[in-house]
Amino acid sequence: MAIDFSKFRGTPFQKSVWKAIGNIPRGKTLSYKAIAMIIGYPMAHRAVASAAKNCPIPNLPCHRVIRSDGTIGEYSGLGGVETKRKLLAAEGIFL
């Protein structure tokens, strides 16, 4: 997903989270912890969740980020967790 992150307000940490989320392919998921590890902050999974929750980028696939235990986690988009569940199901992921 090619996004010009300079157009969006956020810290370098947040932007690294958003970029990692943008790279999750359709039909796949990553945990908040996995993203924290990918961006080089292995203990920052809660901060990753916060960055995802506060993401200002439309159409970023934040629904593809789940909890480490394989459960769906939260979703701040319109419709909350039920919308997240539907978006994942549309990609063949059933949690």
N, C-alpha and C positions, 0 to 999 in steps of 0.2 A: 504494500500500500504506500504510494508516494504522497507524502504529506509534507508541506512546508511548515515545520513546527515553529519557525520564527514568527509566524502570523498569530500565534496563540500565546497568551500569557501563562507562564508557569516557570517553575524552577528547573534547573538542569536535570535534577532527579525526576521530577514529574515528566518532563519531556522524554527521558530515557524509558520510563514506564510506558508512556503512550506509544512510543516507537515500537517497543517490544510487543505490546498488545496488537498494534497494526500489522505485525508480522505473523500473527497466529493464522494459519490457513483455515479456510472454510472447512467445517467438518472435524476440526481438532479443538482441543482445549489445553490450557496450561493452568497450573495453580498459581496463586499469588506468590507462594514460596519459590516456585520454579522461575517466575519472572524476576524475583529478587535476586536469585542466583545468576540468572542470565545477565543482568545489568551490573553485577559485581557487588551487590549488597545482600549477602545471603541471610542476614538476620532481619531484614527490613520488610518482611511480608505484610505487616500491618500498614506500613507506609505505602506499599504498593497498592493495597486495597483502598487507602485514602486517595491516592492519586487517580485511581480508576474511577472512584466515586465522584471526584471533582473534575473530571475531564470535560473541557469545553469543546472538544472536537466532534462535530456531527458525524455519524456513521462509523465511528471507531468501534470495532467489534468487542466491546467490553463484556458482552454476554459470554464470550469464549473463555473467560477467566473464572475458575472455580476454586473451591477449597481443596487443600491438600488431602483431605479424607475422602475426596471424590463426590462430596455433596455440592449442591448448586451454589451455595453462598447467597449473598445479597445482590440486588440490582437497583440502581438509583434511577433507571430510565422509567418512562411512563408505563404504568402497569406493574412495576416492581417485579418480584420473583416470577410471577405467572407469565409475564411477557418474556423474561429471560428463558424460562422453560420452553415457551413456544418457539422462540428464535433458535434455540439449540435443537429442538425437535425438527425444525425445518431443514437443519443441516445434518440430520440423521443421528443426533446425540440425544439420548433419553436418560435423564437423571431423575 
